[in-house]
Amino acid sequence: KENLDKGLEKTKESVFSKLSRAVAGKSTIDDAVLDNLEEVLISSDVGVDTTLKIIDRITERVAKDKYVGTSELQKLLQEEIVGLLAENPLKVDYSLDGKGDPYVIMVVGINGVGKTTTIGKISYQLKKDGKKVVIGAADTFRAAAIEQLEAWAERADVPLVKQKTGSDPASVAFDTLSKAKNDQADVVIIDTAGRLHNNVNLMNELTKIKRVMQKVVPAAPHEILLVLDGSTGQNAFEQAKQFTKATEVNALAITKLDGTAKGGVVIGVSDQFQVPVKYIGIGEGVEDLQVFNREEFVDSLFS
Ligand code: GDP
């Protein structure tokens, strides 16, 4: 919680100070307060659609209870935001179907968003919890990607399956799942290439990886985790749009929230694309990845 508060400091300061300005000198929530609130949310990158949704709900609640004052605005706002955020459904126990199959996470996202770092942090934390993890370097496009992943695998003390640069990503994924199944691993994490220049290519590549993985683990991938850089605002929305079109993203990791005042992107992307946030990144260190808890997050934003 302390780390979370610290990680969200910039967003907090910005949202909080703007929010206080929005209600300064007012005792009741009138149209001017709501207008200001709308601006605060949009400028924190909550996104226009989600902001309007929140404003509409608050307007409705204020109309119902004419005596609600600005002192209650923050509470109303917190409740509405928690209500919008999907509950993190992925409290996995990694013992899926009694068939001895590992839980397979396929990680997608464009280069630079923090994909490798996030995979490293997840592996480290799972390993610390006593899980047996195998990582697959299926981003075979860049040599640097494989090397970076290797460094993280060493740090987390987790085996990495790789082939040489330029080899078939689906083949790496197949090898990784085979090894995991052989070793009776609990979790497999597959890195994929972060190119987005052509949606059809992206879709084909991910579909092929999935199909090949299913030869080893029929239910794979259990999770398609999209990593987004929380400091990139509207770009994160655009990437979410592309990736949710290309494949069945069912979890989000939003990184670099420590460096930005625009943490509202967590709320907007999750609401707009109806995908729950599973992890948030709040620093470069191995411990700076938190399992997302919507109440804690919203509490931290407003405290
Ligand atoms: P990839 O290209 O998507 O695999 O990105 P990397 O994992 O290599 O990360 C790119 C940069 O972002 C690195 O310098 C990371 O240390 C940094 N990074 C990743 N996650 C976070 C985070 O949550 N906070 C901060 N401040 N930096 C991060």
Residues whose N, C-alpha, C, O or C-beta is under 5 A from the ligand:
A	BS01	GDP	I110 N111 G112 V113 G114 K115 T116 T117 T118 T255 K256 L257 D258 G259 G281 I282 G283 E284 D288
